[in-house]
Amino acid sequence: MRTINKLIFIGLSIVLIFYMTGLAATTGAIEGFVKDEQTGEPILKAKITFVYAKSSSVRHVSYSDKKGHFYRGGLIPGFYQVIVEKENYIPTQSTVRAPLGNTAEIEIKLKPFKGLPPVTKKISSKAMSLLNDGRYTEAIEKFTGAITEDPQNPIFYYYRGVTFEKTGDLDKAMEDYQKSVELKPDFILPTANIGKIYAKKKEFETAIEFYKKAVELGDQDTTNYYNYGVCLMNLGKNDQAKEVLEKLISLDENYSEAYYQLGIIYIGLGDSAKAKELLQKFIDMDPENQNASIAKEIIKSLNLP
């Protein structure tokens, strides 16, 4: 009995999502369309950046064609942050799983934003290039210059916040994200990023407020849903967490970590059979996951046929 309790205790440990490094031998693909949210028209030359969740150094860039279509093959199977950017549009981001030997299909809608003055546009273009090259100190200087030229532009504060976050300065990142949201209250990316920073600081109540707001604004990034659910679990709000994680699965039925956390929730609800079903699905989907061995031990401890 002591061993069983110990195993369940280990299984109940909850963490925000982290990815281990590692590469796979076979590949997958992601394709889709980028459209104007207001008109439904395709967007030409939108920049789509694919960042591998297990190693941010693995990234690929594609551009949409005249039909708004893009395709990126040869991807290591797994989750990718798909970041979509286009001048005069609000940038967006989602988490997409590139399936083994198959293609994930997505549709992305961008919200139009006012055009930038020529001088500011030149500064912001250089700042983005520096950010993408990992030259963060220089990028911050350029974004600051863009903000000086156009202090009411929420996009510049957002990207400077992203840059500060990459340097590890979460306090300055938070300030910029908050300013971005102040200027544009329906801007999803900085709203979710504020939630992420509060979660990192283990201020889960506040993190939940911002994740909830991002979801209400229409956030479709499944990793944000996952972390939202985990924050709720950390506060013992399992009924709400269950609802959020089930919504996540409706958005992406292949998000394996969601099944693991739902399995833990069902143990707490006293439904061992459902917990076993969910944990086994997690193991089958993601046998190399660091929690797979824990899930196996929990299933054994349940003593079910």
BELSUL-V212724 format. One record per backbone hydrogen bond with DSSP energy under -1.0 kcal/mol. NH is the residue of the N-H (numbers start at 1). CO is the residue of the C=O. Records with the same first field share a line. If there is no record, write none. Layout:
BEGIN
NH = CO ; CO
END
This chain:
BEGIN
5 = 1
6 = 2
7 = 3
8 = 4
9 = 5
10 = 6
11 = 7
12 = 8
13 = 10
28 = 75
29 = 102
30 = 72
31 = 104
32 = 70
33 = 106
34 = 68
35 = 108
36 = 41
37 = 110
40 = 36
43 = 34
45 = 64
47 = 85
48 = 62
49 = 83
50 = 60
51 = 81
52 = 58
53 = 79
55 = 52
58 = 55
60 = 50
62 = 48
64 = 46
65 = 69
68 = 65
70 = 32
72 = 30
75 = 28
78 = 98
80 = 96
81 = 51
82 = 94
83 = 49
84 = 92
85 = 47
89 = 86
90 = 111
92 = 84
94 = 82
96 = 80
98 = 78
101 = 27
102 = 99
104 = 29
106 = 31
108 = 33
110 = 35
113 = 88
121 = 117
122 = 118
123 = 119
124 = 120
125 = 121
126 = 122
127 = 123
128 = 124
129 = 125
130 = 126
131 = 127
132 = 128
133 = 129
134 = 131
135 = 130
136 = 134
139 = 135
140 = 136
141 = 137
142 = 138
143 = 139
144 = 140
145 = 141
146 = 142
147 = 143
148 = 144
149 = 145
150 = 146
153 = 150
157 = 153
158 = 154
159 = 155
160 = 156
161 = 157
162 = 158
163 = 159
164 = 160
165 = 161
166 = 162
167 = 163
168 = 165
169 = 164
170 = 168
173 = 169
174 = 170
175 = 171
176 = 172
177 = 173
178 = 174
179 = 175
180 = 176
181 = 177
182 = 178
183 = 179
184 = 180
187 = 184
191 = 187
192 = 188
193 = 189
194 = 190
195 = 191
196 = 192
197 = 193
198 = 194
199 = 195
200 = 196
201 = 197
202 = 199
203 = 198
204 = 202
207 = 203
208 = 204
209 = 205
210 = 206
211 = 207
212 = 208
213 = 209
214 = 210
215 = 211
216 = 212
217 = 213
218 = 215
219 = 214
225 = 221
226 = 222
227 = 223
228 = 224
229 = 225
230 = 226
231 = 227
232 = 228
233 = 229
234 = 230
236 = 233
237 = 232
238 = 236
241 = 237
242 = 238
243 = 239
244 = 240
245 = 241
246 = 242
247 = 243
248 = 244
249 = 245
250 = 246
251 = 247
252 = 248
255 = 252
256 = 254
258 = 255
259 = 256
260 = 256
261 = 257
262 = 258
263 = 259
264 = 260
265 = 261
266 = 262
267 = 263
268 = 264
269 = 265
270 = 267
271 = 266
272 = 270
275 = 271
276 = 272
277 = 273
278 = 274
279 = 275
280 = 276
281 = 277
282 = 278
283 = 279
284 = 280
285 = 281
286 = 282
289 = 286
292 = 289
295 = 291
296 = 292
297 = 293
298 = 294
299 = 295
300 = 296
301 = 297
302 = 298
303 = 300
END
